[in-house]
């Protein structure tokens, strides 16, 4: 396991926790926060690259992009499930 993997976990945890605060007023638990944050980082990176933003910018940039992606992912997931998934 390299340092990159650890940073993905840290960014995922922070982004997932922030998304929980933004979307529902609380986090989803450490594991779900990490998963949502990592998915958010992938979604956010995809969106930002298509908007013409650079792929590197440091830790804060990575967290902001991951939060944007995680909020978008959570919003879309709620639209698709229409409330059937209460934790996400």
N, C-alpha and C positions, 0 to 999 in steps of 0.2 A: 504494500500500500504506500503510495507516494503522498507527498504534501498536497498535490492537487485534489486528491480524494477527500482529504480532511477539510480543505477549503470549500468543496462542494457541500459537505455536511454542514459546516458552519454557516455558509450563505443560505443553504436550504432551511436550516433551523430558524435563523433570523427572519428570513423572508416569509416563511410559513407562519411564524408567530405574529408578525406584523399584519399579514393578510387576515389572520383570524381576528385581530383587533379591528381592522378596517371593515371586514365583511359581517362579523357577527358579535363583536364585542369581547371575544375571548379566543384563545388558541384552541387547537384541536388535539393537543397532546404532543409530546416531543417527536414521536415517530411520524405521525401524520403531518406535523409541521414540516419536518425534513422532507417528506415525500412531496407535499404540496409545493414547498419552496424550490425543490430541484425541478419539478415539472414546470413551475413558474419561470425558473431560470431558462429552461429550454424554450418555452413559449415566448418569453420576453426577448430572448436573444434573436429568435426568428423574426419577431415583429420589428424589433429595433434595426436589424440588418436590412429588412425590406424598406424601412423608412430612411435608410442611408446613414445611420449612426455607426460609429466604429465599434468593433468588437472588444476593445480593451479600454479600460479606464480606471482600474483599481478596484479595491474592495467595496467602497461606497457605491460606485457605478454598478458593480455586479449586484449588490443588494437592491438598489433601486430598480434595476431591470428585472430582477427576479420577483420583486414585489408586484411590479406592473403586470408581469406575466401570470403570477399566481392569482392576483385579483381577477384578471381576465379569465383564466382557467376556471376559477371557482364560480364566477358569474355564469359562464357558459354551461358548466356542469349543473348548476341549479336550474337553468332554463331547460336543459334536456331532461333532468329528472323530475322537475316540477315539485320539489319538496319531498320526494320519496327518500332521498338520502339526507337524513337530519344532521349528520356530523359534518358534512362537507358543504 
